[in-house]
Amino acid sequence: MTLALSRQGIKPIAWLLGLALALFQIWFTTGFGVLDGSMMRVAYVAFITALIFLYVPGRKLPEGKQESRIAILVDLCCAALAIATAVYFAMHLTEITTRMRYIDDVTAWDKFFACVTVLLVLEITRRTTGWALVVVAGTLLLYAFFGDMLPRAVKHTGFSFDVIVEHLFLLNEGVYGIPIGTATTTLFGFIMFGAFLERSKMSSIFMDLACLLTKNSQGGPAKVAIFASALFGTISGSASANVYGTGIFTIPLMKKVGYRPAFAGAVEAVASTGGQLMPPVMGTAAFLMADLSGAGYLNVAKAALLPAIMYYLALLTMIHLEAVKRNLGRTPAELIPEAKSVVRRLYYLLPIGVLIALLAMGRNVVFCANIATLSAVILAMFKAETRFTFKSFLDALVASSRSALMVSACCACSGIIIGVLSLTGIGYKFINLITILAGNSLFLLMVYLMLTSFVLGMGVPTTPAYIVVATLGAPALIKAGAAPIVAHMFVFYYAILSFITPPVCVAAFAGAAIAGSKAMDTGFTAFKLGIVAFIVPYMFVYQPALLGIGATGEILWAACTALVGVIGLAAGMQGWLLCAASPLERLIFIGGGLTLIYPGLMTDFIGFGLLGLALAIQLAKKRSGKYGPLSGQAA
């Protein structure tokens, strides 16, 4: 009995339930089975909730200490309640889906299961991501119940318990709204794709290819971090998880060749965060943005491409200049794989090629994810080291379910937030408030939205962070005249950048933990390395050519000048290009970089002039032998 009521003892139940969820998803998202959309979402939330209670303890215990049998029993009861909710919904599906909104009576059982569902969703969100999102959702729930007692500026007309229950539970407006609908179909499909790539060990090509490409480059390990984290991060839904996934390899290597611990941790944090900004998957946010903005997936991917390239080019330039000015070493020879070995395994990248090709053809995104996963399974069969056995195949299915737990819990909790916002209208009040504060100034409006996105994104994973800021912030920018895709990309960037923005920069903290550096030192270094991403959203609101919007010639010219500008900005931030730069030279580099990033003929002329001036000064100093002190050469 002791074994049965232990976390280890209930793992077989959790494994079977995880397998059932994966098979359920495959059956009903590939067209083999047909299920009502509402029932699909309810069943998915029930699966996810039960699995989290089975897998994730309610609190962390000291090492070696066992959970109490009562705690395990409570978790089993909560898992059973989640399943019971789905059973209740299935038994009353016709009545629930055909009811007259806000007119038909809400039964006592409706109220019971609604309360159970909301409380369980809040708890699974706390267990998987901490308190940040729970506090936001809890505050808004209190507002739904008691907002009619608040001052006039923020009060609402008041809602009965029945109306709140109906809105959040019986309709597809709350827990079972758009976020969980996207998680049920698109997000799970891409999570499964990533899980199969990882379990087959085909994802190892990312790191090996990165090491090979940067083998002769000074400061190579930091560049490995960029390539590996960008490739891995785009199919990962968490910047922090990406830091741990690749950082345990790259950060010690960076320190070994001479990078400061804080710099090494910051490079990994910025590179991992950038994976969420890089098409085609963008940590699964691309598909949510396609739904919420109405722009369509291909438009989202096209819009995200140039800013993401600028982000990584700036990071690559800064770490290269850091390596040059500190005369750092290269990647150790024993860690560089043989070129023949990497070339023979390049077909490991084919599943990603299949995915991109199908998406470019405009096929349904769930179909694309499933076919890409199938292609990974087929290609894995060509080598013994990647081949799936029956058990490893089942384990990969279960791993897919486990990987979906955190993001799905956040989507369900985000549904509560969106449900309260749509019911009470507080979102519109917020939009009106910041619009009034900004007056007629688009710049001030963007500053307020940036700060709001930082706050709402703090400590919250990519997907829910974007959902919350898109619901609150994007409409304000659209109201000011921005295109929907521009507005959504603006708030998305700043929600994601909260991962590397002090004081709550969780990706930088993760990097600092691995590097053994001071958390805030790493955080401010990450902020500096990611500076382009903090600037570019302002630019593309004024000049959407940076998002691929406009005439082809205009877009190409904007891309070329922006990429040159990024290099200038990076040189100014690092204080080095050909040699050490004086404070005045740094200002010239930064000014030239910023004016080139901003599309426009006049700004381009100014930018090229400033960068030409700074480069001429650097060349003159180089010829005179006045090198910077960090290079170890004559000053």
WOSULKA-V424606 format. One record per residue. N is the residue number from 0. OMEGA is omega in whole degrees, 0 to 359 (* if undefined). BURIAL is 1 if it has 9 or more other ideal C-beta (glycine too) atoms within 8 Angstrom, else 0. D_FIRST is the distance of its C-alpha to the first C-alpha in whole Angstrom. Layout:
BEGIN
n=<N/N>
omega=<OMEGA/OMEGA>
burial=<BURIAL/BURIAL>
d_first=<D_FIRST/D_FIRST>
END
This chain:
BEGIN
n=<0/1/2/3/4/5/6/7/8/9/10/11/12/13/14/15/16/17/18/19/20/21/22/23/24/25/26/27/28/29/30/31/32/33/34/35/36/37/38/39/40/41/42/43/44/45/46/47/48/49/50/51/52/53/54/55/56/57/58/59/60/61/62/63/64/65/66/67/68/69/70/71/72/73/74/75/76/77/78/79/80/81/82/83/84/85/86/87/88/89/90/91/92/93/94/95/96/97/98/99/100/101/102/103/104/105/106/107/108/109/110/111/112/113/114/115/116/117/118/119/120/121/122/123/124/125/126/127/128/129/130/131/132/133/134/135/136/137/138/139/140/141/142/143/144/145/146/147/148/149/150/151/152/153/154/155/156/157/158/159/160/161/162/163/164/165/166/167/168/169/170/171/172/173/174/175/176/177/178/179/180/181/182/183/184/185/186/187/188/189/190/191/192/193/194/195/196/197/198/199/200/201/202/203/204/205/206/207/208/209/210/211/212/213/214/215/216/217/218/219/220/221/222/223/224/225/226/227/228/229/230/231/232/233/234/235/236/237/238/239/240/241/242/243/244/245/246/247/248/249/250/251/252/253/254/255/256/257/258/259/260/261/262/263/264/265/266/267/268/269/270/271/272/273/274/275/276/277/278/279/280/281/282/283/284/285/286/287/288/289/290/291/292/293/294/295/296/297/298/299/300/301/302/303/304/305/306/307/308/309/310/311/312/313/314/315/316/317/318/319/320/321/322/323/324/325/326/327/328/329/330/331/332/333/334/335/336/337/338/339/340/341/342/343/344/345/346/347/348/349/350/351/352/353/354/355/356/357/358/359/360/361/362/363/364/365/366/367/368/369/370/371/372/373/374/375/376/377/378/379/380/381/382/383/384/385/386/387/388/389/390/391/392/393/394/395/396/397/398/399/400/401/402/403/404/405/406/407/408/409/410/411/412/413/414/415/416/417/418/419/420/421/422/423/424/425/426/427/428/429/430/431/432/433/434/435/436/437/438/439/440/441/442/443/444/445/446/447/448/449/450/451/452/453/454/455/456/457/458/459/460/461/462/463/464/465/466/467/468/469/470/471/472/473/474/475/476/477/478/479/480/481/482/483/484/485/486/487/488/489/490/491/492/493/494/495/496/497/498/499/500/501/502/503/504/505/506/507/508/509/510/511/512/513/514/515/516/517/518/519/520/521/522/523/524/525/526/527/528/529/530/531/532/533/534/535/536/537/538/539/540/541/542/543/544/545/546/547/548/549/550/551/552/553/554/555/556/557/558/559/560/561/562/563/564/565/566/567/568/569/570/571/572/573/574/575/576/577/578/579/580/581/582/583/584/585/586/587/588/589/590/591/592/593/594/595/596/597/598/599/600/601/602/603/604/605/606/607/608/609/610/611/612/613/614/615/616/617/618/619/620/621/622/623/624/625/626/627/628/629/630/631/632/633/634>
omega=<179/179/183/181/173/181/178/183/181/180/177/177/180/180/180/180/177/177/180/179/181/179/176/181/180/184/187/178/179/176/178/180/179/180/177/183/179/181/178/181/180/180/181/178/179/178/184/181/180/181/180/178/179/185/191/179/180/177/179/180/175/183/179/181/182/173/178/179/179/179/178/180/178/179/177/179/178/177/179/178/178/178/180/178/179/178/179/181/181/181/183/186/183/180/183/184/181/183/175/186/175/178/179/182/172/185/178/179/175/181/181/183/175/179/179/183/182/181/179/179/177/181/180/176/177/183/185/185/182/191/190/183/179/179/179/181/180/179/180/175/177/178/179/183/189/182/179/179/185/177/189/185/185/185/172/188/180/181/178/178/181/181/180/178/181/184/186/187/186/179/177/182/185/182/184/182/185/183/182/175/177/178/183/185/189/187/181/179/181/174/178/177/179/180/180/175/182/183/178/184/176/179/178/180/180/183/182/179/179/179/182/183/185/187/183/184/179/184/186/182/178/178/171/180/180/184/183/182/178/181/181/186/182/176/178/182/185/178/181/178/178/178/181/183/181/185/179/176/190/185/176/178/179/178/183/181/172/177/175/180/181/179/180/179/181/179/181/180/181/179/181/178/180/177/179/181/188/174/14/189/179/180/181/180/182/184/174/180/178/180/187/181/183/185/184/186/185/178/178/181/179/181/185/191/185/177/179/177/178/180/184/176/178/180/180/180/183/181/176/179/175/180/181/185/177/178/184/185/181/178/179/186/183/181/181/181/176/181/181/180/180/180/179/182/180/179/174/181/183/178/177/176/177/180/182/181/180/178/180/178/178/179/177/188/178/176/180/181/181/179/178/177/178/179/177/179/181/181/179/182/185/180/181/184/180/187/177/164/179/181/181/176/177/178/178/177/179/178/177/179/180/180/182/189/185/183/180/176/179/178/179/179/176/177/177/181/181/179/179/179/181/180/188/183/181/178/179/177/179/179/180/182/183/176/178/180/181/183/179/184/176/181/179/178/180/178/179/179/177/181/178/180/177/184/183/180/184/175/183/180/188/188/179/178/179/182/183/183/178/181/184/191/186/180/179/180/176/179/180/175/180/175/182/182/178/181/181/179/179/183/178/181/185/173/179/183/174/178/180/180/176/10/183/183/192/178/177/177/178/177/179/180/179/184/184/181/177/186/185/175/178/180/181/175/178/178/180/182/181/189/181/182/177/184/188/181/176/182/185/172/178/184/185/177/178/177/179/180/179/180/184/180/180/181/182/179/178/180/181/182/180/181/175/180/179/179/177/179/179/178/178/180/182/181/184/166/173/178/183/181/176/177/179/178/180/178/179/178/182/178/179/179/182/182/176/178/179/183/179/185/182/181/178/178/180/182/179/178/180/180/177/178/181/180/179/178/180/179/179/179/181/181/182/179/179/181/180/183/183/183/181/181/183/178/*>
burial=<0/0/0/0/1/1/0/0/1/1/1/0/0/1/1/0/1/1/1/1/1/1/1/1/1/1/1/1/1/1/0/0/0/0/0/0/0/1/1/1/1/1/1/1/1/1/1/1/1/1/1/1/1/1/0/1/1/0/0/0/0/0/0/0/0/0/1/0/1/0/1/1/1/1/1/1/0/1/1/1/1/1/1/1/1/1/0/1/1/1/0/0/1/0/0/1/0/0/1/0/0/0/0/0/0/1/0/0/0/1/1/0/1/1/1/1/1/1/0/1/1/1/1/1/1/1/1/1/1/0/0/1/1/1/0/1/1/1/0/1/1/0/1/1/1/0/1/1/0/0/0/0/0/0/1/1/0/0/1/0/0/1/1/1/1/1/1/1/1/1/1/0/1/1/1/1/1/1/1/1/1/1/1/1/1/1/1/1/1/1/1/1/1/1/1/1/1/1/1/1/0/1/1/0/1/1/1/1/1/1/1/1/0/1/1/0/1/1/1/1/1/1/1/1/1/1/1/1/1/1/1/1/1/1/1/1/1/1/1/1/1/1/1/1/1/1/1/1/1/1/1/1/1/1/1/1/1/1/1/0/1/1/1/1/1/1/1/1/1/1/1/1/1/1/1/1/1/1/1/1/1/1/1/1/1/1/1/1/1/1/1/1/1/0/1/0/1/1/1/1/1/1/1/1/1/1/1/1/1/1/1/1/1/1/1/1/1/1/1/1/1/1/1/1/1/1/1/1/0/1/1/1/0/0/0/1/0/0/0/0/1/1/0/0/1/1/0/1/0/1/1/0/0/1/1/1/0/1/1/0/0/0/0/0/1/1/1/1/1/1/1/1/1/0/1/1/1/0/1/1/1/0/0/0/0/1/1/1/0/0/0/1/1/1/1/1/1/1/1/1/1/1/1/1/1/1/1/1/1/1/1/1/1/1/1/1/1/1/1/1/1/1/1/1/1/1/1/0/1/1/1/0/1/1/1/0/0/1/0/0/0/1/0/1/1/1/0/1/1/1/0/1/1/1/0/1/1/1/0/1/1/1/1/1/1/1/1/1/1/1/1/1/1/1/1/1/1/1/0/1/0/1/0/1/1/1/1/1/1/1/1/1/1/1/1/1/1/1/1/1/1/1/0/0/1/1/1/1/1/1/1/1/0/1/1/0/1/0/1/0/1/1/1/1/1/1/1/1/1/1/1/1/1/1/1/1/1/1/1/1/1/0/1/1/1/1/1/1/1/0/0/0/0/1/1/0/1/1/1/0/1/1/1/1/1/1/1/1/1/1/1/1/1/1/1/1/1/0/1/1/1/0/0/0/1/1/1/1/1/1/1/1/1/1/1/1/1/1/1/0/0/0/1/1/0/1/1/1/1/1/1/0/1/1/1/0/1/1/1/0/1/1/0/0/0/0/1/1/0/1/1/0/0/0/0>
d_first=<0/4/5/5/6/9/12/12/9/11/14/15/15/17/19/20/21/23/25/25/27/29/30/31/33/35/36/37/39/41/42/40/39/40/38/40/40/38/35/35/35/32/30/30/29/26/25/26/24/21/21/22/19/17/19/20/19/21/22/23/21/23/23/20/18/15/14/13/10/12/14/12/12/15/16/14/16/19/19/19/22/24/23/24/28/29/28/30/33/33/34/36/38/41/42/40/43/46/46/49/48/48/49/47/45/41/39/36/33/35/35/31/30/33/32/28/29/31/29/26/29/30/27/26/30/29/26/28/31/31/33/37/36/34/37/40/38/37/41/42/40/41/45/44/43/46/48/51/51/52/56/58/58/54/53/52/53/50/47/46/42/42/44/42/39/41/42/39/37/39/42/41/43/39/36/37/40/42/40/37/39/40/37/36/39/40/38/35/38/39/36/35/38/37/34/35/38/36/33/37/38/41/41/42/45/46/45/47/50/50/51/53/55/55/56/60/59/59/56/54/51/51/53/50/48/50/50/46/45/47/46/42/43/44/41/39/38/38/40/38/35/39/40/37/37/40/41/39/42/45/45/45/48/50/49/50/54/55/53/52/49/49/51/49/46/48/49/46/45/48/48/44/45/48/46/45/49/50/50/49/45/46/42/42/44/47/46/45/48/50/48/49/52/54/55/53/51/54/56/53/53/57/57/54/56/59/57/54/57/58/55/54/58/58/55/57/60/59/57/59/62/59/59/63/64/62/63/59/58/57/53/53/54/51/49/51/51/53/55/55/51/51/54/52/49/51/50/46/48/49/46/47/50/49/48/51/53/51/51/55/56/54/51/48/46/43/45/46/42/41/44/44/40/41/44/42/40/43/44/41/42/45/44/41/40/39/38/35/33/31/28/30/31/28/27/30/29/26/28/30/28/26/30/31/28/30/33/32/31/34/36/34/35/38/39/38/41/43/43/43/46/48/47/49/51/51/51/55/55/54/56/59/58/58/61/63/62/64/67/69/67/65/64/63/61/59/59/57/55/54/53/51/49/48/47/45/44/42/39/38/38/41/40/39/42/45/44/44/47/49/48/50/52/54/55/57/59/59/61/63/64/62/61/57/56/58/56/53/53/55/52/49/51/50/47/46/48/46/44/47/49/48/47/44/44/40/41/44/41/39/42/43/39/40/43/43/46/46/44/48/50/48/48/52/52/50/52/55/54/53/56/58/55/56/59/59/58/61/63/62/62/66/66/64/65/63/60/62/64/68/70/69/72/71/67/68/71/68/65/68/69/66/64/67/67/63/64/67/64/62/65/66/62/62/66/67/68/71/71/70/71/72/71/74/73/69/70/73/70/67/70/71/68/67/70/70/66/68/69/73/76/78/74/74/78/77/74/75/78/76/74/77/78/75/75/79/78/75/78/80/78/77/80/81/79/77/73/70/69/66/67/68/72/75/75>
END
